Amino acid sequence: MSAGGESVHKRLVFAAAGCMTVIVVAGVVGVVIMKRMGFETPPPQPVVPPVAAVAALDSLARFDFSAWQDPPDVRWLACRETVPMHVAPRKANRATDVPLTFGDTFAAGSVQRDIWDRAGRMVAIEPGQPPLGGVDPDALPPGRILMAGLRVRLERGEGDAVCVLLAALVEKIRLLESRQTLKDMVGGAWLARDAVDMVARQSRFESAQARRQLGGLDSNLRTLRALERLIEAAGAAPANSDSLAVWAQDSSFPLPVRDAFVRAIGYGWASNPSETTLGIDRTRRVAIDRLDRKRLPGPLAATAAGARDAVEWGVAQRVRFLANSQEERASPP
């Protein structure tokens, strides 16, 4: 190559490096701005080293499930009197699906608090009884948005609207906690904890009861999150699939935990760099095939079928799953 050609080549290399630097810096700045503005930013897909996956499986083998219990009951949050009003379904009022930080404790006048208040004003409450059969909790705005709406109505002194929003929050929590998946149970516990925390700071509510229950809700959420992280970490190693499959078929484990075991087999490759790039290890497919789906409860059999399909995915499907799962991890309940 001539000297002139080398010069052009160097300029192209330096220009490309400069562009990448700008992109990286812009990305970092964007994350910082989003956090300061009060939005949740998608956490990176966790990468689990092999030694951590082995340690997680060992911890799961010693995890005490004998203390497993139903989530703390927060139905007392709802008002005793009913009012002829209801929260508009999200289809009629798309408040926002932006992952919103729990902003009730942000200082008044801060950027984060302004976003929190603005999101709350987007929640519409319609007069009259809800549609026949009630409003589907899945069709309601996200729980954090409902709580932002609750804050706005509290400050306006709109007692009836406060009751409507509390009822909607309770329905959201009960819906999540009734589903037999660990992810939804964590979401319900997270939302319940934040809702009771908000009520505990309000003198007009049963704040003493809220303060008493808050410790239990904190403990419950920490336990569920720790368990979820352990199972996800164990699933990152294909060699752990056999043990997870055995536990998934053991009826002594709670059903949401068994569901999480199956998902860890079918989707745990997302935390294993070699599998995300080179392809999903055959060990996962073998472990899923050993599950006797006829003897599994219906929801668990459906999870196993989905996991079986997932281990056959090609590159495009794996990339799509990684992008979607990262977004879901950032979305509060």
N, C-alpha and C positions, 0 to 999 in steps of 0.2 A: 504494500500500500504506500502511496506517496505521502510526503509530509503534509500536503494539503488535505489528503484523505484522512490522515491520523487526526489532524486538527478538527475536522468536521465530526469525526467519530467521538473525540473527547467532548466536544461541545454538546453532542446529543446525549452522551452519558451523564454529563454534569446537569444538563437541563432536566433529564428524566429524574435524577436524584433530587434536584431542587423541587420538582413537582411533587414527588412522593413526600418530601419533608413538609411541604405546604399542606398536603392532604392530612398527614399525621397530626400536625400542629392544629389544623382546623378541627379535626376530630376530637382532640383533647380539649380544645377550647369549647367545643360544642357540648361535651359531657359536663364540663365545669359549669357552663351557663345553665344547662338544663337542671343540674342539681340546685344551683342557687335560685333558680326560678320556682322550684317546688315540684318539679316533675321527676318521676322515677326514671332512671336510665337502665336499659336492658343489661343485666350482668352478663359477662362473657360465659360461654359454655364451659363448665368446669372440666379441667383436665386432671384425671386421677392417676398418679403414678402406680405401678403394679404393687409396690410395697404397701401403699395406702389402701388399695383394694383388698389385699389379704388381711390387713389389720381390721378393716371394716367388717369383713365376713366373720372374723374372730369375735369382734364386739357384738355382732348380731347373735352369734351362738350363745353368748352369755347374757343377752338382754332379757330383763325380767318382764315378761308379758302378763304375769299373774295379777299385776295391779291395773291392767287395762280396764278402763271404765268409760261409760258414756260421757259425752261432753257436758260441761256444766250447763244447767238450764238457765237461759236468759229471757224466757218468755215474760218474766215480771217487768221487763223494760216497756212492754206495750201498755198503753193506757187501758183502764178498765172500761171506760165509756167508748162506744163506737160513734163515729160521726159520718154523715153521708158525703164523704169525699174519698178520693183515691189518687195515688201517684200515677201520672200518665205513663203508659208503657214507653219503652225506649224508642219503639218504632214511630210513635207519635211525637216524641220529644227526645231526639238524640242528644243528651246532655253533652257528653264527650267520652271518648274511649281512651283518651290520653292517660297513661299511668300516672295517677295523682298521689303525691306524698300526703300522708296524714298531717294536715296543716292546722289543726285546731289549736295547737299551742304556739304557733308562730306569732311574733309580735304584731300588734295592730299597725297597719301602715306599711309593713314590709311587702316586698314583691311577692313572696310566697303566700302571704295571707291574702293579698289582693286576688291572686289566682284561685285560691281556695274559696273566697267569697263569690268570685265571678262564676265558678263552677256550680256553687250552691244555688245561685239565682237562676240557673238554667233548668233546674228541676221543677217541672210543672205539676201542680196539683189540680185535679179536675173536680168540679162539684158533682154530687150524685153518687149513688151506689156504684161499686165497681162492676164490670161486666159479669154476666152469669158465670159462676165458677171461680170468680176472682181474677186478679191480674197474675199472670205467670211470673213467678219471681225471676226467672231467667230473662224476661222481657223488661224488667225494671232497670234503671241506671245502675252502674256499679256501686257497690257498698260505700266506697269512699265518697262518691258523688252524693249519695243519699245523706251521708253524714255532713257534708258541706251544706246541703240544703237544709238540714236540721239546724245547723248553726245560724244560718240566715233567718230562719223562722223564729228561733229563740230570741235573737236580737230584735226582731220586729214585734215580739210578744204575741205571735199568732198561735195560740194554744191548740186549736183544732188541727192546724197544719202540722204542728209538732207531733201530735198523736198519730196522724196518718203516716208520717215519715218513720216514727218509731216502729209502727206495725210493719211497714215495708222492710225495715232493717231486720226485724225478728224473722220475717219470712225468708229473707235472703240467707240468714244464718242457719235457720232450720233446714232449708233446702240443701245447702252445702254439706252440713253435718249428717244429713240422712243418706247421702250418696256413699256407696261402698268403695270409695277410692281414698287413698291416703292424701293425695293432693287436695281434694275437695275438703277433707277433714281439716287439713292445715289452713285452707282458705277460710273455713267457717270459724275456726279458733282464732285466727288473726282478726277477722272482722268483729267477732264477739268481744275480744280484748279491747280493741279500739273504741267500740261503741260504749262499753261499760266505763272505760277511762274517761270518755267525754261526759257521761252522765255523773260520774263521781265528782266532777268539778262544778256541778250545777246544784245550787241549794234548793231549787224548786222541785227537784226530783228526789227519789229515795237514795240520796247520795251516800248515806251511811251504809246501806246494803251494798251499793256499788263498790265502795271502798273495801268492804269485807270480801267481796267476791273477786276483786281484781287480782289478788295474790294467787288464787287458784287458777284463774284464767291465764296469768303469766306463766305459771308452772306447766299447765297443760300445753300451751303453745310451744314452750321451749322443748318439752319432751317429744312432741310430734315432729317438730322441725329437726331435732337431733336424730330421730328415727328415720325420717325421710332422707337426710343426708347420708346416714350409714348405708341404707339400702341402695341409694344411687351410686355411692362409692363402690360398694361390693359388686354392683352390676357392671362396672367398667372393665373388669377382668373376665374374659371368656371362661377361664378355668373355674370360676366360681359358679358357673351356670348350673352345674349338676346339683350342688348344695341348695341353691335357690329354688330349683325345681322340686326337690324333695320337700322343702319347707312349704312351698306353694300348695302342695297336696295334703298337708297336715292340717286337719280341721281344728287342732288345738290353738292355732294362731288366729287372731281376729281377721275377718274377711278383708278389710281394707289393707291389712299388712300382706296377706297372701296375694292380693291384687298387685301390690307394689313389687313383690318378689317377681311376679311374671313380667311386669313391665321392665324391671331391671334386666331381665334376661333379653327381652326383645329389643330394648332401646338403649341399653347401657353402653353400646358401642359409641354413642355420641360423646362420651367422655374419654374415649380411647383413640388418640391420634392415629395410630396405625390402622385401625378399622375404618375411621372416617375417610382415610385417603386410599388404602389398599383394598378395602372390601371387608364385609362383615365375616367374622370367624365362623366356621362351620359348627363349632362346638355349641353355639347358641341354638342353632336349628335343631341339632340332635337333642339338646336338653328340652326344648319345647315339644318336640315330637314324642318324648317319653311321658309327657303329661297325659293322663287318662281324662280326656275332656268329658267323657260320658259321666264320670264320677264327680266332676267339678260343678259347683253351683252355677246357674245360668250366667250371671254377670261375669264370673271368673272365666267361664268357658269362652265368652265373647272376647274378653281381654286376651286370652291365650290365642284365639284365632287371629286377632289383629297383630299380636306379636309375631306369630308365625309368618304372616305376610311381610312384616317389616324386615325380617332377616333376609328376605329375598330381594330387597330393594336394590336398584341400580344407583349410579352416581347422582343422577338428577334428583331422584326421590330423597336420597340422603341429604343432599344440599338443601332441598326444600324443607325437610323436617328440621334440620339444624336452625334454619332461619326462623321458622314458626315457633320452635320450642324456646328460642332465645326471647322472642317477643312475649310468649306466655309467662316465662319466668319473671318478667318485669311487671306483669299486670297484677295489681292488687285486687282483692276480691270485690 
